[in-house]
């Protein structure tokens, strides 16, 4: 019985969810598959590949979940996780890629190859073969599946962290994908905010060190420029001082030796004049004596 009218909407929603996972219309629901799909939406910070690995561990565990389980699980049960991951429009394409990856793993594993051949001899399908955790991880790493788990979209042009995977962009329902992306962005923003708060002291120290480094570099450049200017100024002043000192030294020497120079010049001039007179007198006497002798 429904106590309140609003409970009717809840029951309708639960019936819709039940019908989605009961696609065979047998009034049965695999709670493990539903739990994996619920984890995809509730634990949005975990990527889809990790959810699938966790789902396999849940299928292979009895009681508590053993993430390193060695138990084997029929591939048909694991295939159901991929079956309910997407809607009916994209389900065929995704299951085709899963089947191709399964065939590749069977061909590369001798253990699985022998088990598949034994099932086929018994008249059973190959997909009933039980696989272990290492086989399932190998299936996710096959070329046909590895592309799905590559980064699909980053948070932004300046933040290259993975926001969504390729399988989420291509196969997840747009409404669910929008919800996951919104929650992941909120979580990312919260982490960035906490990192910003926790590193405030470090950023202050870094800012002070960078400011001091820029100041030191500018001071060195200014010192180099000032040193060059000082050298030029000093050289010009020294040359001017040397020229002035030379002029003063010459002027002082001239003032001291001017009388000696003049007396010497007069003496040399007078001596030259007397020599010239003596030479003229000698020439005259020589000519006169020659006349008398004739």
C-alpha positions as CSV (number, residue, x, y, z in Angstrom):
1,X,0.0,0.0,0.0
2,X,1.1,3.5,-0.7
3,X,1.0,5.9,2.2
4,X,1.4,9.1,0.2
5,X,0.6,10.0,-3.3
6,X,4.3,11.1,-4.0
7,X,5.3,7.5,-3.4
8,X,3.7,6.6,-6.7
9,X,6.3,8.6,-8.6
10,X,9.1,6.7,-6.8
11,X,7.5,3.4,-7.5
12,X,7.2,4.3,-11.1
13,X,10.8,5.3,-11.3
14,X,11.9,2.0,-9.7
15,X,9.8,0.0,-12.1
16,X,11.4,1.8,-15.0
17,X,14.9,1.0,-13.7
18,X,13.8,-2.6,-13.1
19,X,12.5,-2.8,-16.7
20,X,15.7,-1.4,-18.1
21,X,17.8,-4.2,-16.5
22,X,15.2,-6.8,-17.3
23,X,15.5,-6.5,-21.0
24,X,14.6,-10.2,-21.5
25,X,11.3,-9.7,-19.7
26,X,11.7,-12.6,-17.4
27,X,11.0,-10.7,-14.2
28,X,14.6,-11.1,-13.0
29,X,17.2,-8.5,-12.4
30,X,21.0,-9.2,-12.0
31,X,21.8,-7.1,-9.0
32,X,25.5,-7.3,-9.8
33,X,25.1,-5.6,-13.1
34,X,22.8,-3.0,-11.5
35,X,25.4,-2.4,-8.8
36,X,28.1,-1.7,-11.5
37,X,25.9,0.7,-13.3
38,X,25.1,2.5,-10.0
39,X,28.8,2.7,-9.2
40,X,29.4,4.4,-12.5
41,X,27.1,7.2,-11.5
42,X,27.7,7.4,-7.8
43,X,31.5,7.1,-8.0
44,X,32.0,9.6,-10.8
45,X,35.6,10.3,-9.9
46,X,36.5,6.8,-10.9
47,X,37.0,6.2,-14.7
48,X,34.9,3.6,-16.5
49,X,37.8,1.2,-17.0
50,X,38.3,0.9,-13.3
51,X,34.6,0.4,-12.8
52,X,34.6,-2.6,-15.2
53,X,37.6,-4.1,-13.4
54,X,35.9,-3.6,-10.1
55,X,32.7,-5.2,-11.5
56,X,34.7,-8.2,-12.6
57,X,36.2,-8.6,-9.1
58,X,32.7,-8.4,-7.7
59,X,31.4,-11.1,-10.1
60,X,34.4,-13.3,-9.1
61,X,34.2,-12.8,-5.4
62,X,32.1,-14.6,-2.9
63,X,31.2,-12.4,0.1
64,X,33.8,-9.6,0.4
65,X,35.0,-8.2,-2.9
66,X,38.6,-9.3,-3.7
67,X,40.2,-6.9,-6.1
68,X,43.0,-9.4,-6.8
69,X,40.7,-12.4,-7.2
70,X,41.9,-15.5,-9.1
71,X,38.4,-16.9,-9.6
72,X,37.0,-17.3,-13.1
73,X,33.7,-15.8,-14.3
74,X,31.7,-16.8,-17.4
75,X,32.2,-14.3,-20.2
76,X,28.5,-14.1,-20.7
77,X,28.1,-12.5,-17.2
78,X,30.9,-10.0,-17.9
79,X,29.4,-9.3,-21.3
80,X,26.2,-8.1,-19.5
81,X,28.2,-5.2,-18.0
82,X,28.9,-3.8,-21.5
83,X,25.4,-4.7,-22.6
84,X,23.7,-2.4,-20.1
85,X,26.4,0.3,-20.3
86,X,24.8,2.0,-23.3
87,X,21.4,2.4,-24.8
88,X,19.7,0.3,-27.5
89,X,20.9,2.5,-30.4
90,X,24.7,2.0,-29.6
91,X,24.5,-1.4,-27.9
92,X,25.1,-3.4,-31.1
93,X,28.3,-1.5,-32.0
94,X,29.7,-1.8,-28.5
95,X,28.9,-5.5,-28.2
96,X,30.5,-6.1,-31.6
97,X,33.7,-4.5,-30.3
98,X,33.6,-6.6,-27.1
99,X,33.2,-9.8,-29.1
100,X,36.1,-8.9,-31.4
101,X,38.3,-8.2,-28.3
102,X,37.2,-11.5,-26.8
103,X,38.2,-13.5,-29.9
104,X,41.6,-11.7,-29.9
105,X,42.2,-12.7,-26.2
106,X,41.1,-16.3,-26.9
107,X,43.6,-16.5,-29.9
108,X,46.4,-15.1,-27.8
109,X,45.8,-17.3,-24.7
110,X,46.5,-21.0,-24.9
111,X,44.4,-21.7,-21.8
112,X,41.3,-20.0,-23.1
113,X,41.8,-21.5,-26.6
114,X,41.7,-25.0,-25.1
115,X,38.7,-24.2,-22.9
116,X,36.8,-22.8,-25.9
117,X,37.5,-25.9,-28.0
118,X,36.3,-28.1,-25.1
119,X,33.0,-26.1,-24.9
120,X,32.5,-26.3,-28.7
121,X,33.0,-30.1,-28.6
122,X,30.3,-30.2,-25.9
123,X,27.9,-28.3,-28.2
124,X,28.1,-25.1,-26.1
125,X,28.9,-21.5,-27.3
126,X,32.4,-20.1,-26.8
127,X,31.2,-17.2,-24.8
128,X,30.3,-19.4,-21.9
129,X,34.0,-19.9,-21.2
130,X,35.1,-18.7,-17.8
131,X,37.8,-16.0,-17.8
132,X,40.1,-14.8,-15.1
133,X,41.0,-11.3,-14.1
134,X,44.2,-11.2,-16.1
135,X,42.2,-12.3,-19.2
136,X,39.7,-9.6,-18.6
137,X,42.4,-6.9,-18.3
138,X,44.0,-8.3,-21.5
139,X,40.5,-7.9,-23.2
140,X,40.4,-4.3,-22.1
141,X,43.9,-3.7,-23.6
142,X,43.2,-5.2,-27.0
143,X,43.4,-2.7,-29.9
144,X,39.6,-2.7,-30.4
145,X,38.9,-1.9,-26.8
146,X,42.0,0.2,-25.8
147,X,40.9,3.1,-28.0
148,X,37.7,3.3,-26.0
149,X,39.6,3.9,-22.7
150,X,41.8,6.6,-24.1
151,X,41.2,10.2,-22.9
152,X,38.1,11.6,-24.7
153,X,38.0,15.2,-23.6
154,X,40.2,17.3,-21.2
155,X,38.8,19.8,-18.8
156,X,40.1,22.7,-20.9
157,X,42.8,24.0,-23.2
158,X,44.9,24.9,-20.1
159,X,44.1,21.9,-18.1
160,X,45.0,18.6,-19.9
161,X,43.7,16.3,-17.2
162,X,41.2,13.7,-18.4
163,X,37.6,14.8,-18.0
164,X,36.0,11.9,-19.9
165,X,37.0,8.7,-21.7
166,X,36.3,8.0,-25.3
167,X,33.8,5.2,-24.4
168,X,31.9,7.6,-22.2
169,X,31.7,10.2,-25.0
170,X,30.6,7.6,-27.6
171,X,28.4,5.2,-25.7
172,X,27.2,6.7,-22.4
173,X,23.7,8.2,-22.5
174,X,23.9,12.0,-22.9
175,X,21.9,12.8,-19.8
176,X,24.1,10.5,-17.7
177,X,27.2,11.8,-19.3
178,X,26.2,15.3,-18.5
179,X,25.7,14.4,-14.8
180,X,29.0,12.6,-14.6
181,X,30.9,15.5,-16.3
182,X,29.2,18.0,-13.9
183,X,30.2,16.0,-10.8
184,X,33.7,15.5,-12.1
185,X,34.2,19.2,-12.8
186,X,32.9,20.1,-9.3
187,X,35.4,17.6,-7.8
188,X,38.2,18.9,-10.0
189,X,37.4,22.5,-9.0
190,X,37.3,21.5,-5.3
191,X,40.7,19.8,-5.6
192,X,42.2,22.8,-7.3
193,X,40.8,25.1,-4.7
194,X,42.3,23.0,-1.9
195,X,45.6,22.8,-3.6
196,X,45.6,26.6,-4.1
197,X,44.9,27.1,-0.3
198,X,47.5,24.5,0.8
199,X,50.2,26.0,-1.4
200,X,49.6,29.6,-0.5
201,X,52.7,29.8,1.7
202,X,54.8,28.1,-1.0
203,X,53.5,30.5,-3.6
204,X,54.3,33.5,-1.4
205,X,57.9,32.2,-1.0
206,X,58.2,31.6,-4.7
207,X,56.9,35.1,-5.4
208,X,59.4,36.7,-3.0
209,X,62.3,34.6,-4.5
210,X,61.3,35.5,-8.0
211,X,60.9,39.2,-7.1
212,X,64.3,39.2,-5.4
213,X,65.9,37.4,-8.3
214,X,64.5,40.0,-10.7
215,X,65.8,42.8,-8.4
216,X,69.3,41.3,-8.3
217,X,69.4,40.9,-12.1
218,X,68.3,44.6,-12.6
219,X,70.8,45.7,-10.0
220,X,73.6,43.9,-11.8
221,X,72.6,45.4,-15.1
222,X,72.5,48.9,-13.6
223,X,75.9,48.3,-12.0
224,X,77.4,47.3,-15.3
225,X,76.0,50.4,-17.0
226,X,77.1,52.7,-14.2
227,X,80.6,51.1,-14.2
228,X,80.9,51.7,-17.9
229,X,79.7,55.3,-17.6
230,X,82.1,55.9,-14.7
231,X,85.1,54.5,-16.6
232,X,84.3,56.8,-19.6
233,X,83.8,59.8,-17.3
234,X,87.0,59.0,-15.5
235,X,89.0,58.7,-18.7
236,X,87.7,61.9,-20.1
237,X,88.4,63.8,-16.9
238,X,92.0,62.4,-16.6
239,X,92.8,63.4,-20.2
240,X,91.5,66.9,-19.6
241,X,93.4,67.1,-16.4
242,X,96.6,65.9,-18.1
243,X,96.2,68.5,-20.8
244,X,95.6,71.3,-18.2
245,X,98.6,70.1,-16.1
246,X,100.8,70.1,-19.2
247,X,99.8,73.6,-20.1
248,X,100.5,74.8,-16.6
249,X,103.8,73.0,-16.5
250,X,104.9,74.5,-19.8
251,X,103.8,78.0,-18.7
252,X,105.8,77.7,-15.4
253,X,108.9,76.5,-17.3
254,X,108.6,79.4,-19.7
255,X,108.2,81.9,-16.9
256,X,111.3,80.6,-15.2
257,X,113.6,80.2,-18.3
258,X,112.5,83.2,-20.4
259,X,115.4,85.4,-19.2
260,X,118.0,82.8,-19.9
261,X,116.6,82.1,-23.3
262,X,116.6,85.8,-24.2
263,X,120.2,86.3,-22.9
264,X,121.4,83.3,-24.8
265,X,119.7,84.6,-27.9
266,X,121.2,88.0,-27.5
267,X,124.6,86.5,-26.9
268,X,124.4,84.3,-29.9
269,X,123.2,87.2,-32.0
270,X,126.1,89.5,-30.9
271,X,128.7,86.8,-31.4
272,X,127.4,86.1,-34.9
273,X,127.5,89.9,-35.6
274,X,131.1,90.2,-34.3
275,X,132.1,87.2,-36.3
276,X,130.6,88.8,-39.4
277,X,132.5,92.1,-38.8
278,X,135.8,90.2,-38.2
279,X,135.2,88.3,-41.4
280,X,134.6,91.5,-43.4
281,X,137.7,93.2,-42.0
282,X,139.8,90.2,-42.9
283,X,138.5,90.1,-46.4
284,X,139.2,93.9,-46.8
285,X,142.8,93.5,-45.5
286,X,143.3,90.6,-47.8
287,X,142.2,92.5,-50.9
288,X,144.2,95.6,-50.0
289,X,147.4,93.7,-49.5
290,X,146.9,92.1,-53.0
291,X,146.6,95.6,-54.6
292,X,149.8,96.9,-52.9
293,X,151.8,93.9,-53.9
294,X,150.9,94.4,-57.6
